[in-house]
Structure formats: C-alpha cells, structure tokens
Amino acid sequence: MMWAIVGILKIIGWTLVILLALILLLLLAILFVSICYQAEGTFLEGKPGGWVKFFWLFHILSVHVAFEEKTKITVRLFGIPVRSLKRKKKSRSRPETSEDYQEQEDNFSDSPEEVEEGWEDGNWEDNGLNEPDWNAEEEDDGEETVLGAQELGESPKGEGESSAGSRIKGVFSRILKALKNIPDLIRRMESRLKDICQKKEKITAWIRNEENQASVRLFLVQLKKLLRHILPRKGQAKITFGLGEDPYLTGRILTYLSPFYALYAEHIELYPEFDRKVLEIEGRCRGRIRIGFVLGYVVRLLFDKNIRKIVRAYLER
C-alpha cells in the first residue's frame, strides 16, 4: 500500500515538473523568440493597397492583414485558419416601416378563409377599406378638399407657406444660438491653451533641471534603442511625384531632400515628374520584434527614480 502511494506521488510530482518546464519554455519563447513582420503597400491612382503579415515561432502563429477595397484579417494556428474577418462597407439601412403601414399590411395579409368568416359573422371591422356608408351625411366641400389633399401627401393652401416660415425661423434660431455660444467657445479655447502652456513650462523646467539631465539622457538613449529595434531592418520604396503646374516647386522639393540623400539612398528611390501632377508609392519592408527586449528597455527606464516619480504622478491622477 505504501509503495502504491509513493508511486502515485512520484507521478504527480513529475507531472507538475513537466508542466512547470513547459510553462517556463513558453514564457521564454514569448519573451525572446522574434515576432517577424513583412509588409508591402502601394498608392497608385489615389487608391491605397497592400498587406501586412506577422508570424511567430516558425509560422506556428501567423496573422495576415490585407488592405484593399475591403480589409481582411486572417489568423492561422499551425497553418489552419482560425479566424477570418472582413470589414465591409456600411450598406444602406432599409427604411423602417411605420406602424400605420404595418397595420394595413397585416390587414391585407388575412387569409381568404378569415375574410369569408368575417363577412358571414357580420363582424367585419372598418379599417378604411370597406365600402362607404352612403346613408351617412356628406361633409362640407372644404373639409373634403383638405382631407383629399392630406391623403395625397399635399399640403393645403397656406400650410406650405407656414412650414417654410417655420424652417426659416429655425435656421435663424440656430444661427443666434451659435453666435451666443461663441464667447463660451473662446473661453474654453483660452483655458485649454493656458493648460497647454503650463504643461509645456513644467516639462521645460523639468528638462532644464540639472538633477534631471541624467534621466533625460537615459530616456533618449532607450528611445533610440527601442526605435532601432522596432523599425524595419530591410526595405525598398519607390516614390514618383510631381506637382505638374509648377515644375519649380518639384525642383525645390528635390533641393530640400538632397542633404539627406546618404540616409535614404539605399532604401528609397525618387522619380520626379516635372510635366504632370502625380504621387505614386510602392514599397515593401520586413523586420522583427522581441518582446523581451522591449520590456527590458521599459524596465531600465523604471529603475530611474525621477522617471518613477513621473509615472507614479500620472497613475495617481
């Protein structure tokens, strides 16, 4: 009996060890295995298009996003589609039927048997479709004229003028209301500008403080490392542009870009057009992101006490 209990405990222990090892391997894979991405896009004749693909751990998990007339997202796990989403354009909503129209439609939908039963029982309800009662007193001609105009969707004489006048009054009332709200709008804009100026002064004072210079340098260094890690490592782009009406402006743009030629010459090709107005872009790129590295840059910033104070103040707001 004792050996059986010991054997069961060993099996449970080894199972827990294997589970913990698998969880640790999964965490290490999430932190240090690269999330690779590839992208290709075009902007031709004023219409954007392209696709972006993310894949992780030998394409075990992949996400493909296509940008065309419709945006399509496809998620695959071990090559098997898990989820496919299409964002379609909003279709025109069907106009809602009114309650009166619905009631009339329900009356029309009665079966012939029900109609015959109604005639036989003498319980036929007057829904506006029965024959008129010829013995009833005739109404005045003026009232009949107004009723006929209302049934045809036309407004009686004088009603159109009153509705037009009410519309004009409504427009003027909205204009007066907007004019009355202008002072409040100006005051809100002034208060927002004051808040922005105060925040700018606080940030400037914090940056200029000698005690915070080391924190500023640390932030800039970590931000530079983060951008270098996230941005694509390889890529090519072809840009064709032209202003058409004024070739001089196209030449000025090339003049402004010429000092940076050494930075973009290997990856970007510029083709100016001096005789037509055009903007066409074609490009592709690829890169990788390691979540562990990104978290390392963020944690390194949180080790600084001045940055911790700013984060704590922001969270307590």
Salt bridges, closest charged atoms under 4 A:
ASP184 OD1 - ARG187 NH2 2.08
GLU273 OE1 - ARG276 NE 3.69
